[in-house]
Every structure is written in C-alpha cells, then in structure tokens.
Amino acid sequence: MPKQSDFENTFAKLKEILKAYESKLIVVVDTPGHYGLETPHLMKNKHRVYFGGVKIGKSYVSYHLMPMYAIEELRNAMSPELKKRMQGKSCFNFSMPDEKLFKELAKLTRIGFKRFTSKDFLSKF
C-alpha cells in the first residue's frame, strides 16, 4: 500500500517534467498536490488551451497531458508499460515513482509541447 510520502515524491517528479515548460506556458494552478499549465493561445470561446497538469488523488497521482488526446502519433508511440498506466486518452496514474516511465513521459511531453503549441496546430482551435 503506497504511503502519502510516495504520492508526494511521485507528484514532485512528475511536476518537474512540466515545470520545464513553465516559461512558455501559463501556470493556472500551483498548490501542494496540484499543478497545471495552459497555452497562451485563446480559443474562439476566449478560453485558453489546457496543456497538462499533475494532481494527487486518493489512490494515485494523475499526470494529464492533453497532447496525448489531440495527437494520435503520441499515443501510438508509447510503450505497452506506459499504456497500462493510461486512464482515458490523456491521463496517466501512478502510486509510486517509476523512473523509466517518467523518462518516457518526459520525452512524450517534449514532443507534445512542440506539436501542441505550434501555430499550425493551435489554429484549429
């Protein structure tokens, strides 16, 4: 059974992945146990496009990455091990740190950031 410290450590490591993009995105929430980023792009409805976030829940820590939802190639490129952690099309759940999978998530996040924040991609919104 994971302990709260496992969740906090998992959260911190996943947050590190997203913090690398903080200077180019907008931090919409940064509290203990919850961190989220949006793109500066305003959609037609005047809302920004959510990029990703990490949040501590009751049973696991969730890593949300919207490029996974929007870019099929990213979903096709992930390992079967990471796919087992997927909930829906853009969320991954962890109860403990997993360096191998976190490294893969960092790579997918980097690729997703480049594609998801491009003018060509955002012009669809």
N, CA, C and O atoms as CSV, one atom per row, in Angstrom:
chain,resi,resn,atom,element,x,y,z
A,1,MET,N,N,0.844,-1.196,0.000
A,1,MET,CA,C,0.000,0.000,0.000
A,1,MET,C,C,0.883,1.251,0.000
A,1,MET,O,O,1.702,1.425,0.902
A,2,PRO,N,N,0.726,2.117,-0.995
A,2,PRO,CA,C,1.541,3.329,-1.054
A,2,PRO,C,C,1.242,4.267,0.114
A,2,PRO,O,O,0.116,4.341,0.605
A,3,LYS,N,N,2.279,4.976,0.542
A,3,LYS,CA,C,2.141,5.947,1.621
A,3,LYS,C,C,2.000,7.348,1.026
A,3,LYS,O,O,2.276,7.562,-0.155
A,4,GLN,N,N,1.573,8.288,1.846
A,4,GLN,CA,C,1.437,9.677,1.400
A,4,GLN,C,C,2.770,10.199,0.874
A,4,GLN,O,O,2.805,10.951,-0.099
A,5,SER,N,N,3.881,9.796,1.524
A,5,SER,CA,C,5.193,10.258,1.063
A,5,SER,C,C,5.499,9.749,-0.347
A,5,SER,O,O,6.172,10.435,-1.116
A,6,ASP,N,N,5.007,8.541,-0.700
A,6,ASP,CA,C,5.171,8.023,-2.062
A,6,ASP,C,C,4.437,8.931,-3.046
A,6,ASP,O,O,4.960,9.258,-4.112
A,7,PHE,N,N,3.238,9.328,-2.683
A,7,PHE,CA,C,2.450,10.214,-3.544
A,7,PHE,C,C,3.147,11.565,-3.713
A,7,PHE,O,O,3.217,12.100,-4.820
A,8,GLU,N,N,3.657,12.108,-2.617
A,8,GLU,CA,C,4.313,13.412,-2.675
A,8,GLU,C,C,5.575,13.353,-3.526
A,8,GLU,O,O,5.854,14.279,-4.287
A,9,ASN,N,N,6.334,12.279,-3.403
A,9,ASN,CA,C,7.547,12.089,-4.198
A,9,ASN,C,C,7.188,11.918,-5.679
A,9,ASN,O,O,7.847,12.482,-6.552
A,10,THR,N,N,6.152,11.144,-5.947
A,10,THR,CA,C,5.675,10.935,-7.317
A,10,THR,C,C,5.222,12.264,-7.910
A,10,THR,O,O,5.577,12.600,-9.040
A,11,PHE,N,N,4.442,13.013,-7.149
A,11,PHE,CA,C,3.969,14.327,-7.594
A,11,PHE,C,C,5.147,15.231,-7.942
A,11,PHE,O,O,5.156,15.860,-9.000
A,12,ALA,N,N,6.141,15.299,-7.057
A,12,ALA,CA,C,7.292,16.186,-7.263
A,12,ALA,C,C,8.039,15.832,-8.550
A,12,ALA,O,O,8.439,16.720,-9.303
A,13,LYS,N,N,8.224,14.546,-8.797
A,13,LYS,CA,C,8.953,14.119,-10.000
A,13,LYS,C,C,8.149,14.408,-11.275
A,13,LYS,O,O,8.720,14.815,-12.287
A,14,LEU,N,N,6.843,14.200,-11.228
A,14,LEU,CA,C,6.011,14.491,-12.402
A,14,LEU,C,C,5.897,15.999,-12.639
A,14,LEU,O,O,5.866,16.451,-13.783
A,15,LYS,N,N,5.837,16.758,-11.571
A,15,LYS,CA,C,5.766,18.216,-11.693
A,15,LYS,C,C,7.033,18.754,-12.355
A,15,LYS,O,O,6.976,19.698,-13.143
A,16,GLU,N,N,8.184,18.145,-12.030
A,16,GLU,CA,C,9.455,18.544,-12.643
A,16,GLU,C,C,9.384,18.476,-14.164
A,16,GLU,O,O,9.903,19.353,-14.855
A,17,ILE,N,N,8.745,17.441,-14.678
A,17,ILE,CA,C,8.621,17.278,-16.135
A,17,ILE,C,C,7.904,18.488,-16.722
A,17,ILE,O,O,8.348,19.050,-17.723
A,18,LEU,N,N,6.805,18.885,-16.107
A,18,LEU,CA,C,6.011,20.002,-16.631
A,18,LEU,C,C,6.658,21.361,-16.391
A,18,LEU,O,O,6.516,22.265,-17.213
A,19,LYS,N,N,7.363,21.514,-15.279
A,19,LYS,CA,C,7.972,22.810,-14.946
A,19,LYS,C,C,8.936,23.278,-16.025
A,19,LYS,O,O,9.176,24.479,-16.154
A,20,ALA,N,N,9.488,22.364,-16.797
A,20,ALA,CA,C,10.415,22.730,-17.870
A,20,ALA,C,C,9.745,23.636,-18.903
A,20,ALA,O,O,10.433,24.322,-19.659
A,21,TYR,N,N,8.407,23.644,-18.944
A,21,TYR,CA,C,7.662,24.413,-19.945
A,21,TYR,C,C,6.976,25.641,-19.347
A,21,TYR,O,O,6.252,26.359,-20.036
A,22,GLU,N,N,7.213,25.867,-18.072
A,22,GLU,CA,C,6.555,26.949,-17.347
A,22,GLU,C,C,6.818,28.327,-17.974
A,22,GLU,O,O,5.928,29.177,-17.973
A,23,SER,N,N,8.005,28.557,-18.500
A,23,SER,CA,C,8.330,29.873,-19.045
A,23,SER,C,C,7.590,30.159,-20.357
A,23,SER,O,O,7.442,31.319,-20.741
A,24,LYS,N,N,7.130,29.122,-21.040
A,24,LYS,CA,C,6.448,29.306,-22.328
A,24,LYS,C,C,4.936,29.079,-22.221
A,24,LYS,O,O,4.197,29.312,-23.178
A,25,LEU,N,N,4.488,28.627,-21.056
A,25,LEU,CA,C,3.065,28.370,-20.830
A,25,LEU,C,C,2.595,29.216,-19.655
A,25,LEU,O,O,3.364,29.999,-19.098
A,26,ILE,N,N,1.346,29.057,-19.286
A,26,ILE,CA,C,0.776,29.822,-18.177
A,26,ILE,C,C,0.433,28.865,-17.042
A,26,ILE,O,O,-0.309,27.900,-17.228
A,27,VAL,N,N,0.983,29.147,-15.865
A,27,VAL,CA,C,0.669,28.341,-14.680
A,27,VAL,C,C,-0.717,28.752,-14.208
A,27,VAL,O,O,-0.937,29.911,-13.857
A,28,VAL,N,N,-1.653,27.807,-14.199
A,28,VAL,CA,C,-3.019,28.127,-13.778
A,28,VAL,C,C,-3.304,27.643,-12.361
A,28,VAL,O,O,-4.232,28.123,-11.709
A,29,VAL,N,N,-2.508,26.696,-11.891
A,29,VAL,CA,C,-2.626,26.245,-10.502
A,29,VAL,C,C,-1.262,25.711,-10.058
A,29,VAL,O,O,-0.612,24.949,-10.774
A,30,ASP,N,N,-0.847,26.130,-8.860
A,30,ASP,CA,C,0.406,25.650,-8.281
A,30,ASP,C,C,0.238,25.636,-6.769
A,30,ASP,O,O,0.650,26.557,-6.064
A,31,THR,N,N,-0.376,24.567,-6.300
A,31,THR,CA,C,-0.606,24.389,-4.873
A,31,THR,C,C,-0.010,23.037,-4.474
A,31,THR,O,O,0.302,22.224,-5.345
A,32,PRO,N,N,0.151,22.787,-3.186
A,32,PRO,CA,C,0.637,21.461,-2.811
A,32,PRO,C,C,-0.326,20.386,-3.325
A,32,PRO,O,O,-1.502,20.361,-2.961
A,33,GLY,N,N,0.186,19.516,-4.160
A,33,GLY,CA,C,-0.643,18.436,-4.668
A,33,GLY,C,C,-1.405,18.715,-5.944
A,33,GLY,O,O,-2.150,17.853,-6.409
A,34,HIS,N,N,-1.239,19.914,-6.537
A,34,HIS,CA,C,-1.945,20.219,-7.786
A,34,HIS,C,C,-1.159,21.277,-8.561
A,34,HIS,O,O,-0.827,22.335,-8.025
A,35,TYR,N,N,-0.868,20.981,-9.821
A,35,TYR,CA,C,-0.105,21.884,-10.674
A,35,TYR,C,C,-0.662,21.768,-12.082
A,35,TYR,O,O,-0.877,20.658,-12.569
A,36,GLY,N,N,-0.900,22.898,-12.750
A,36,GLY,CA,C,-1.455,22.848,-14.097
A,36,GLY,C,C,-0.963,23.974,-14.983
A,36,GLY,O,O,-0.674,25.074,-14.513
A,37,LEU,N,N,-0.872,23.684,-16.276
A,37,LEU,CA,C,-0.403,24.636,-17.281
A,37,LEU,C,C,-1.382,24.748,-18.439
A,37,LEU,O,O,-2.012,23.767,-18.832
A,38,GLU,N,N,-1.501,25.960,-18.982
A,38,GLU,CA,C,-2.291,26.201,-20.186
A,38,GLU,C,C,-1.411,26.913,-21.200
A,38,GLU,O,O,-0.412,27.537,-20.843
A,39,THR,N,N,-1.792,26.812,-22.470
A,39,THR,CA,C,-1.087,27.564,-23.503
A,39,THR,C,C,-1.585,29.011,-23.462
A,39,THR,O,O,-2.678,29.271,-22.959
A,40,PRO,N,N,-0.798,29.950,-23.983
A,40,PRO,CA,C,-1.273,31.337,-24.053
A,40,PRO,C,C,-2.356,31.526,-25.119
A,40,PRO,O,O,-3.029,32.556,-25.140
A,41,HIS,N,N,-2.526,30.558,-25.986
A,41,HIS,CA,C,-3.475,30.662,-27.093
A,41,HIS,C,C,-4.925,30.732,-26.599
A,41,HIS,O,O,-5.365,29.897,-25.810
A,42,LEU,N,N,-5.649,31.733,-27.073
A,42,LEU,CA,C,-7.073,31.845,-26.746
A,42,LEU,C,C,-7.887,31.225,-27.867
A,42,LEU,O,O,-7.710,31.561,-29.038
A,43,MET,N,N,-8.775,30.323,-27.502
A,43,MET,CA,C,-9.661,29.707,-28.482
A,43,MET,C,C,-10.781,30.690,-28.824
A,43,MET,O,O,-10.866,31.771,-28.242
A,44,LYS,N,N,-11.624,30.312,-29.754
A,44,LYS,CA,C,-12.744,31.174,-30.163
A,44,LYS,C,C,-13.665,31.497,-28.996
A,44,LYS,O,O,-14.282,32.562,-28.966
A,45,ASN,N,N,-13.763,30.572,-28.024
A,45,ASN,CA,C,-14.624,30.801,-26.857
A,45,ASN,C,C,-13.929,31.620,-25.761
A,45,ASN,O,O,-14.455,31.759,-24.657
A,46,LYS,N,N,-12.745,32.160,-26.075
A,46,LYS,CA,C,-11.967,33.012,-25.167
A,46,LYS,C,C,-11.328,32.255,-24.001
A,46,LYS,O,O,-10.854,32.883,-23.055
A,47,HIS,N,N,-11.306,30.935,-24.048
A,47,HIS,CA,C,-10.613,30.127,-23.049
A,47,HIS,C,C,-9.277,29.679,-23.605
A,47,HIS,O,O,-9.127,29.495,-24.813
A,48,ARG,N,N,-8.308,29.502,-22.725
A,48,ARG,CA,C,-7.008,29.005,-23.152
A,48,ARG,C,C,-7.067,27.485,-23.313
A,48,ARG,O,O,-7.956,26.821,-22.780
A,49,VAL,N,N,-6.101,26.954,-24.061
A,49,VAL,CA,C,-5.998,25.510,-24.275
A,49,VAL,C,C,-5.188,24.912,-23.127
A,49,VAL,O,O,-4.050,25.314,-22.884
A,50,TYR,N,N,-5.781,23.953,-22.426
A,50,TYR,CA,C,-5.105,23.268,-21.324
A,50,TYR,C,C,-3.991,22.390,-21.890
A,50,TYR,O,O,-4.222,21.614,-22.817
A,51,PHE,N,N,-2.795,22.509,-21.340
A,51,PHE,CA,C,-1.675,21.695,-21.805
A,51,PHE,C,C,-1.497,20.440,-20.953
A,51,PHE,O,O,-1.437,19.330,-21.482
A,52,GLY,N,N,-1.414,20.618,-19.641
A,52,GLY,CA,C,-1.202,19.450,-18.787
A,52,GLY,C,C,-1.126,19.823,-17.327
A,52,GLY,O,O,-1.094,20.998,-16.961
A,53,GLY,N,N,-1.097,18.787,-16.497
A,53,GLY,CA,C,-1.017,19.012,-15.064
A,53,GLY,C,C,-0.769,17.726,-14.322
A,53,GLY,O,O,-0.780,16.635,-14.892
A,54,VAL,N,N,-0.546,17.882,-13.038
A,54,VAL,CA,C,-0.347,16.731,-12.160
A,54,VAL,C,C,-1.109,17.000,-10.866
A,54,VAL,O,O,-1.125,18.122,-10.360
A,55,LYS,N,N,-1.738,15.956,-10.343
A,55,LYS,CA,C,-2.584,16.131,-9.156
A,55,LYS,C,C,-2.558,14.872,-8.299
A,55,LYS,O,O,-2.634,13.752,-8.805
A,56,ILE,N,N,-2.448,15.082,-6.993
A,56,ILE,CA,C,-2.517,13.961,-6.050
A,56,ILE,C,C,-3.985,13.666,-5.772
A,56,ILE,O,O,-4.742,14.555,-5.384
A,57,GLY,N,N,-4.381,12.415,-5.973
A,57,GLY,CA,C,-5.733,11.974,-5.663
A,57,GLY,C,C,-5.718,11.036,-4.467
A,57,GLY,O,O,-4.703,10.928,-3.780
A,58,LYS,N,N,-6.826,10.362,-4.210
A,58,LYS,CA,C,-6.920,9.445,-3.070
A,58,LYS,C,C,-6.093,8.178,-3.261
A,58,LYS,O,O,-5.466,7.696,-2.317
A,59,SER,N,N,-6.090,7.634,-4.486
A,59,SER,CA,C,-5.458,6.343,-4.729
A,59,SER,C,C,-4.225,6.406,-5.611
A,59,SER,O,O,-3.509,5.414,-5.744
A,60,TYR,N,N,-3.967,7.563,-6.217
A,60,TYR,CA,C,-2.847,7.675,-7.142
A,60,TYR,C,C,-2.570,9.139,-7.454
A,60,TYR,O,O,-3.328,10.031,-7.072
A,61,VAL,N,N,-1.467,9.362,-8.156
A,61,VAL,CA,C,-1.119,10.683,-8.664
A,61,VAL,C,C,-1.390,10.660,-10.163
A,61,VAL,O,O,-0.920,9.768,-10.868
A,62,SER,N,N,-2.141,11.634,-10.646
A,62,SER,CA,C,-2.512,11.687,-12.063
A,62,SER,C,C,-1.649,12.702,-12.799
A,62,SER,O,O,-1.423,13.814,-12.322
A,63,TYR,N,N,-1.173,12.293,-13.972
A,63,TYR,CA,C,-0.422,13.170,-14.874
A,63,TYR,C,C,-1.271,13.336,-16.125
A,63,TYR,O,O,-1.493,12.380,-16.868
A,64,HIS,N,N,-1.744,14.555,-16.351
A,64,HIS,CA,C,-2.592,14.842,-17.509
A,64,HIS,C,C,-1.740,15.514,-18.585
A,64,HIS,O,O,-1.001,16.456,-18.300
A,65,LEU,N,N,-1.848,15.027,-19.816
A,65,LEU,CA,C,-1.092,15.589,-20.925
A,65,LEU,C,C,-2.015,15.659,-22.133
A,65,LEU,O,O,-2.205,14.665,-22.834
A,66,MET,N,N,-2.588,16.835,-22.374
A,66,MET,CA,C,-3.563,16.986,-23.451
A,66,MET,C,C,-3.023,16.693,-24.848
A,66,MET,O,O,-3.797,16.249,-25.696
A,67,PRO,N,N,-1.736,16.915,-25.137
A,67,PRO,CA,C,-1.251,16.500,-26.451
A,67,PRO,C,C,-1.487,15.009,-26.731
A,67,PRO,O,O,-1.618,14.622,-27.892
A,68,MET,N,N,-1.542,14.184,-25.712
A,68,MET,CA,C,-1.818,12.755,-25.910
A,68,MET,C,C,-3.210,12.565,-26.497
A,68,MET,O,O,-3.420,11.692,-27.339
A,69,TYR,N,N,-4.142,13.370,-26.060
A,69,TYR,CA,C,-5.518,13.295,-26.552
A,69,TYR,C,C,-5.604,13.784,-27.994
A,69,TYR,O,O,-6.308,13.205,-28.822
A,70,ALA,N,N,-4.879,14.849,-28.274
A,70,ALA,CA,C,-5.021,15.539,-29.555
A,70,ALA,C,C,-4.128,15.003,-30.671
A,70,ALA,O,O,-4.411,15.212,-31.851
A,71,ILE,N,N,-3.049,14.310,-30.298
A,71,ILE,CA,C,-2.070,13.884,-31.301
A,71,ILE,C,C,-1.941,12.366,-31.266
A,71,ILE,O,O,-1.268,11.810,-30.398
A,72,GLU,N,N,-2.581,11.714,-32.201
A,72,GLU,CA,C,-2.631,10.246,-32.238
A,72,GLU,C,C,-1.247,9.611,-32.299
A,72,GLU,O,O,-1.031,8.548,-31.717
A,73,GLU,N,N,-0.311,10.246,-32.992
A,73,GLU,CA,C,1.042,9.699,-33.103
A,73,GLU,C,C,1.696,9.516,-31.735
A,73,GLU,O,O,2.462,8.573,-31.538
A,74,LEU,N,N,1.406,10.393,-30.806
A,74,LEU,CA,C,1.957,10.263,-29.455
A,74,LEU,C,C,1.407,9.012,-28.773
A,74,LEU,O,O,2.147,8.260,-28.139
A,75,ARG,N,N,0.113,8.803,-28.910
A,75,ARG,CA,C,-0.493,7.601,-28.310
A,75,ARG,C,C,0.093,6.337,-28.934
A,75,ARG,O,O,0.326,5.346,-28.242
A,76,ASN,N,N,0.329,6.378,-30.240
A,76,ASN,CA,C,0.879,5.217,-30.934
A,76,ASN,C,C,2.339,4.961,-30.585
A,76,ASN,O,O,2.822,3.838,-30.733
A,77,ALA,N,N,3.048,5.992,-30.123
A,77,ALA,CA,C,4.479,5.875,-29.845
A,77,ALA,C,C,4.793,5.379,-28.431
A,77,ALA,O,O,5.944,5.057,-28.136
A,78,MET,N,N,3.802,5.315,-27.568
A,78,MET,CA,C,4.106,4.954,-26.174
A,78,MET,C,C,4.276,3.447,-25.993
A,78,MET,O,O,3.723,2.639,-26.738
A,79,SER,N,N,5.052,3.108,-24.989
A,79,SER,CA,C,5.325,1.700,-24.686
A,79,SER,C,C,4.085,1.035,-24.085
A,79,SER,O,O,3.214,1.715,-23.542
A,80,PRO,N,N,4.008,-0.301,-24.183
A,80,PRO,CA,C,2.892,-1.013,-23.545
A,80,PRO,C,C,2.848,-0.794,-22.029
A,80,PRO,O,O,1.771,-0.775,-21.433
A,81,GLU,N,N,4.027,-0.629,-21.405
A,81,GLU,CA,C,4.078,-0.400,-19.948
A,81,GLU,C,C,3.418,0.918,-19.583
A,81,GLU,O,O,2.674,1.002,-18.605
A,82,LEU,N,N,3.698,1.958,-20.384
A,82,LEU,CA,C,3.091,3.259,-20.101
A,82,LEU,C,C,1.602,3.225,-20.423
A,82,LEU,O,O,0.793,3.828,-19.717
A,83,LYS,N,N,1.253,2.531,-21.470
A,83,LYS,CA,C,-0.159,2.432,-21.866
A,83,LYS,C,C,-0.999,1.809,-20.740
A,83,LYS,O,O,-2.167,2.159,-20.573
A,84,LYS,N,N,-0.412,0.894,-19.976
A,84,LYS,CA,C,-1.120,0.275,-18.847
A,84,LYS,C,C,-1.476,1.302,-17.769
A,84,LYS,O,O,-2.420,1.104,-17.004
A,85,ARG,N,N,-0.717,2.396,-17.715
A,85,ARG,CA,C,-0.958,3.452,-16.717
A,85,ARG,C,C,-1.978,4.473,-17.193
A,85,ARG,O,O,-2.365,5.372,-16.446
A,86,MET,N,N,-2.409,4.331,-18.433
A,86,MET,CA,C,-3.284,5.334,-19.033
A,86,MET,C,C,-4.730,5.152,-18.606
A,86,MET,O,O,-5.251,4.039,-18.552
A,87,GLN,N,N,-5.358,6.271,-18.305
A,87,GLN,CA,C,-6.781,6.344,-17.980
A,87,GLN,C,C,-7.385,7.303,-18.988
A,87,GLN,O,O,-7.070,8.493,-18.960
A,88,GLY,N,N,-8.231,6.829,-19.866
A,88,GLY,CA,C,-8.744,7.689,-20.927
A,88,GLY,C,C,-7.682,7.917,-21.981
A,88,GLY,O,O,-6.840,7.052,-22.222
A,89,LYS,N,N,-7.720,9.092,-22.616
A,89,LYS,CA,C,-6.760,9.379,-23.687
A,89,LYS,C,C,-5.654,10.341,-23.298
A,89,LYS,O,O,-4.732,10.558,-24.084
A,90,SER,N,N,-5.719,10.931,-22.098
A,90,SER,CA,C,-4.708,11.941,-21.771
A,90,SER,C,C,-4.215,11.884,-20.321
A,90,SER,O,O,-3.519,12.799,-19.882
A,91,CYS,N,N,-4.549,10.854,-19.584
A,91,CYS,CA,C,-4.218,10.788,-18.160
A,91,CYS,C,C,-3.452,9.511,-17.841
A,91,CYS,O,O,-3.779,8.433,-18.337
A,92,PHE,N,N,-2.435,9.651,-17.009
A,92,PHE,CA,C,-1.641,8.518,-16.544
A,92,PHE,C,C,-1.662,8.515,-15.023
A,92,PHE,O,O,-1.506,9.566,-14.401
A,93,ASN,N,N,-1.853,7.341,-14.412
A,93,ASN,CA,C,-1.930,7.238,-12.960
A,93,ASN,C,C,-0.741,6.460,-12.404
A,93,ASN,O,O,-0.349,5.423,-12.940
A,94,PHE,N,N,-0.176,6.986,-11.316
A,94,PHE,CA,C,0.965,6.364,-10.636
A,94,PHE,C,C,0.752,6.435,-9.132
A,94,PHE,O,O,0.206,7.413,-8.620
A,95,SER,N,N,1.183,5.399,-8.429
A,95,SER,CA,C,1.142,5.462,-6.972
A,95,SER,C,C,2.550,5.602,-6.390
A,95,SER,O,O,2.716,5.966,-5.225
A,96,MET,N,N,3.555,5.312,-7.211
A,96,MET,CA,C,4.956,5.444,-6.807
A,96,MET,C,C,5.757,5.935,-8.015
A,96,MET,O,O,5.335,5.755,-9.158
A,97,PRO,N,N,6.914,6.556,-7.758
A,97,PRO,CA,C,7.751,6.982,-8.877
A,97,PRO,C,C,8.200,5.782,-9.715
A,97,PRO,O,O,8.449,4.699,-9.185
A,98,ASP,N,N,8.296,5.988,-11.005
A,98,ASP,CA,C,8.779,4.962,-11.930
A,98,ASP,C,C,9.694,5.678,-12.920
A,98,ASP,O,O,9.229,6.235,-13.915
A,99,GLU,N,N,10.988,5.661,-12.642
A,99,GLU,CA,C,11.942,6.452,-13.418
A,99,GLU,C,C,11.891,6.140,-14.915
A,99,GLU,O,O,11.969,7.053,-15.736
A,100,LYS,N,N,11.763,4.881,-15.271
A,100,LYS,CA,C,11.727,4.503,-16.692
A,100,LYS,C,C,10.508,5.129,-17.385
A,100,LYS,O,O,10.626,5.725,-18.456
A,101,LEU,N,N,9.350,4.984,-16.758
A,101,LEU,CA,C,8.137,5.538,-17.359
A,101,LEU,C,C,8.124,7.062,-17.303
A,101,LEU,O,O,7.585,7.704,-18.204
A,102,PHE,N,N,8.705,7.651,-16.263
A,102,PHE,CA,C,8.768,9.104,-16.165
A,102,PHE,C,C,9.678,9.670,-17.256
A,102,PHE,O,O,9.417,10.749,-17.788
A,103,LYS,N,N,10.740,8.945,-17.585
A,103,LYS,CA,C,11.633,9.369,-18.664
A,103,LYS,C,C,10.869,9.339,-19.999
A,103,LYS,O,O,11.002,10.245,-20.822
A,104,GLU,N,N,10.077,8.297,-20.192
A,104,GLU,CA,C,9.261,8.195,-21.404
A,104,GLU,C,C,8.214,9.317,-21.446
A,104,GLU,O,O,7.982,9.914,-22.497
A,105,LEU,N,N,7.590,9.595,-20.308
A,105,LEU,CA,C,6.607,10.695,-20.250
A,105,LEU,C,C,7.265,12.034,-20.561
A,105,LEU,O,O,6.672,12.877,-21.234
A,106,ALA,N,N,8.477,12.230,-20.077
A,106,ALA,CA,C,9.192,13.484,-20.348
A,106,ALA,C,C,9.429,13.637,-21.849
A,106,ALA,O,O,9.289,14.733,-22.392
A,107,LYS,N,N,9.784,12.552,-22.514
A,107,LYS,CA,C,10.005,12.592,-23.961
A,107,LYS,C,C,8.692,12.893,-24.694
A,107,LYS,O,O,8.666,13.732,-25.595
A,108,LEU,N,N,7.608,12.215,-24.312
A,108,LEU,CA,C,6.303,12.463,-24.937
A,108,LEU,C,C,5.829,13.890,-24.685
A,108,LEU,O,O,5.219,14.514,-25.553
A,109,THR,N,N,6.115,14.396,-23.494
A,109,THR,CA,C,5.740,15.772,-23.155
A,109,THR,C,C,6.512,16.755,-24.029
A,109,THR,O,O,5.941,17.728,-24.521
A,110,ARG,N,N,7.804,16.508,-24.224
A,110,ARG,CA,C,8.638,17.374,-25.053
A,110,ARG,C,C,8.132,17.401,-26.505
A,110,ARG,O,O,7.986,18.469,-27.099
A,111,ILE,N,N,7.870,16.231,-27.056
A,111,ILE,CA,C,7.361,16.143,-28.429
A,111,ILE,C,C,5.979,16.783,-28.507
A,111,ILE,O,O,5.689,17.544,-29.429
A,112,GLY,N,N,5.134,16.469,-27.537
A,112,GLY,CA,C,3.792,17.029,-27.496
A,112,GLY,C,C,3.800,18.539,-27.390
A,112,GLY,O,O,2.986,19.212,-28.022
A,113,PHE,N,N,4.717,19.079,-26.594
A,113,PHE,CA,C,4.808,20.535,-26.449
A,113,PHE,C,C,5.108,21.188,-27.794
A,113,PHE,O,O,4.466,22.168,-28.171
A,114,LYS,N,N,6.082,20.644,-28.512
A,114,LYS,CA,C,6.457,21.226,-29.814
A,114,LYS,C,C,5.283,21.220,-30.781
A,114,LYS,O,O,5.022,22.219,-31.451
A,115,ARG,N,N,4.588,20.120,-30.853
A,115,ARG,CA,C,3.456,19.999,-31.793
A,115,ARG,C,C,2.237,20.780,-31.312
A,115,ARG,O,O,1.614,21.511,-32.082
A,116,PHE,N,N,1.906,20.623,-30.049
A,116,PHE,CA,C,0.675,21.177,-29.474
A,116,PHE,C,C,0.692,22.700,-29.437
A,116,PHE,O,O,-0.365,23.328,-29.501
A,117,THR,N,N,1.878,23.307,-29.333
A,117,THR,CA,C,1.957,24.762,-29.230
A,117,THR,C,C,2.329,25.416,-30.561
A,117,THR,O,O,2.540,26.628,-30.613
A,118,SER,N,N,2.411,24.633,-31.631
A,118,SER,CA,C,2.734,25.219,-32.937
A,118,SER,C,C,1.539,26.022,-33.453
A,118,SER,O,O,0.389,25.704,-33.151
A,119,LYS,N,N,1.821,27.048,-34.221
A,119,LYS,CA,C,0.749,27.889,-34.768
A,119,LYS,C,C,-0.190,27.075,-35.661
A,119,LYS,O,O,-1.402,27.290,-35.641
A,120,ASP,N,N,0.356,26.149,-36.439
A,120,ASP,CA,C,-0.474,25.314,-37.311
A,120,ASP,C,C,-1.474,24.499,-36.504
A,120,ASP,O,O,-2.648,24.398,-36.861
A,121,PHE,N,N,-0.992,23.920,-35.415
A,121,PHE,CA,C,-1.889,23.084,-34.598
A,121,PHE,C,C,-2.930,23.938,-33.892
A,121,PHE,O,O,-4.118,23.617,-33.923
A,122,LEU,N,N,-2.503,25.015,-33.260
A,122,LEU,CA,C,-3.417,25.853,-32.480
A,122,LEU,C,C,-4.439,26.576,-33.351
A,122,LEU,O,O,-5.503,26.961,-32.866
A,123,SER,N,N,-4.128,26.762,-34.623
A,123,SER,CA,C,-5.074,27.454,-35.497
A,123,SER,C,C,-6.370,26.643,-35.673
A,123,SER,O,O,-7.378,27.185,-36.127
A,124,LYS,N,N,-6.348,25.354,-35.317
A,124,LYS,CA,C,-7.547,24.512,-35.400
A,124,LYS,C,C,-8.579,24.867,-34.321
A,124,LYS,O,O,-9.760,24.541,-34.442
A,125,PHE,N,N,-8.108,25.539,-33.268
A,125,PHE,CA,C,-9.000,25.845,-32.156
A,125,PHE,C,C,-9.611,27.215,-32.325
A,125,PHE,O,O,-10.394,27.649,-31.480
